[in-house]
Amino acid sequence: MKDFLRLLADQGKLSKIQKKLSCDIEISSVLERFQDRALLFSHVSESSLRLAGNLYGSRSTLALGLNLNEDEDLLRHIADCVSRPSNKRGAESSFEDSAWNHNVSCDLTKLPILKHFPLEAGKYITAGIVAAKLPGNAGENLSFHRMLVLSKDRVAARIVPRHLDQIASSAGSKKVPISVIIGPPPAVFLSASLQTEYGLSEYKIANRLMGEKLELVSSENSDIYVPADTEIVLEGNLDYSEKVREGPFVDLTSTYDQVREQPVITFDRMHYNDDSVYQAVLAGSSEHSIFMGLPQELKIREALSKAIPKIRGINLTPSSRGYFHCIVSIHKTNDGDGKTAIMNCFAASHPLKLVIAVDDDIDPFALDQVEWALATRFQARSGIVLIDGARGSSLDPSSEKSAVTSKLGLDSTLPVKAERTKFSRAMTELTPEASSAISEIESSQGAETGA
Ligand SMILES: Cc1cc2nc3c(=O)[nH]c(=O)nc-3n(C[C@H](O)[C@H](O)[C@H](O)COP(=O)(O)O)c2cc1C
């Protein structure tokens, strides 16, 4: 992660905070106010380590971390690397070659782990990536899991039923060795958030994203590999036979998630050095939305590209955390395309609750245009798709306990043969005289306001 921090600093995109602040609610309140700005807290009351947050608060910062130029399409690049992962996970070396202090038993009190919101159960590791061995010789599975600190070497991890759950469940009563990665290179951070097929190590995607330059080192007590350029590594065991109360914790929706029984991880080793930077993600922030939304957007894009001939754009709206509401702008060639687009979005991304389909003269990112299209083109009698009792997200507080939800589609597209002049937005025409009158008004307004 250090190279990325240097890059951000060189480009003036990293604010360094010198004031000493506390892990207890204080740092999170600053992260909340500057969500699209990378922040480095140089002095933390409870720890000698520095803390970085909001590192990927905008897609352009993520693109920078992936070494993309401004004009390169981030989503297309990621989709390309996902569809053609590297054959290798990365160059491997042994633990002895790592840059961390060796033989350090775990003491989580040394790390600047945050309590983010007042009613949360305690301190939470929020940017921890769990690396666990896949069956066969397939390498490591990577996934994010929030961790409630229980003691200096124990945490409760929230594990939704995906790949880590599959690995742990198939281990039966045996403990599962894991390593937790905090502060890896950007490509590994992104890859861990992707929802790949089971059995594919996310390192192979990261290695492709990094132009085959990913370097891995072995953990000390297991053959689990972690990126060499990682700030902090914790080694331990995940135990499904021991479950404790986990929560309340504020999640993506910025609401307190329900309290659940979740498994315990016990750590026996901790690797870092004096210069290490602890990384935190503020739940519900723009950074969180980016990494939760991107995997969904990839799936929606893929499904739509097969179903609809031409797509102008897809907007997983920021207010819905890039997760629940989607606006898709399409070029229709068949009268059913609007509803087909809506169905494909819902099928591709289970958290979606609302999909609005608009014609390709509407910019899906301009919400005023989208609402105008609803006002002038949409008829509830024929344009609504309503699905009840479908799979939703456990993050939605309004869904039923088993994450069952209702879904609403609004087809605001016109019939293919609709008379366009009736529905197009009328525009005035600017003559040279009108242009100069406008300039005069603008300059006189400037003079009045002293601009
Ligand atoms: C910042 C962040 C926090 C997350 N927290 C959790 C979590 O606490 N529990 C969980 O099961 N998934 C969490 N996720 C989602 C998973 O990490 C994500 O779905 C991942 O792709 C799963 O990996 P898998 O496909 O290998 O199962 C989080 C994702 C992000 C980006």
The ligand as an ORCA input file, in Angstrom:
! r2SCAN-3c Opt
* xyz 0 1
  C     -15.500     -2.883      2.792
  C     -16.211     -4.179      2.661
  C     -16.701     -4.811      3.793
  C     -17.340     -6.050      3.707
  N     -17.742     -6.669      4.836
  C     -18.217     -7.938      4.768
  C     -18.525     -8.672      5.966
  O     -18.413     -8.163      7.071
  N     -18.949     -9.949      5.820
  C     -19.077    -10.553      4.607
  O     -19.389    -11.750      4.552
  N     -18.849     -9.864      3.449
  C     -18.409     -8.582      3.518
  N     -18.127     -7.893      2.367
  C     -18.438     -8.504      1.072
  C     -17.452     -9.559      0.654
  O     -16.145     -9.240      0.983
  C     -17.523     -9.737     -0.835
  O     -18.819    -10.152     -1.152
  C     -16.514    -10.704     -1.382
  O     -16.488    -10.614     -2.757
  C     -16.802    -12.126     -1.036
  O     -15.751    -12.921     -1.546
  P     -16.003    -14.359     -2.180
  O     -16.604    -14.121     -3.520
  O     -14.639    -14.969     -2.271
  O     -16.920    -15.075     -1.242
  C     -17.516     -6.642      2.433
  C     -17.055     -5.998      1.303
  C     -16.414     -4.790      1.406
  C     -15.898     -4.138      0.165
*
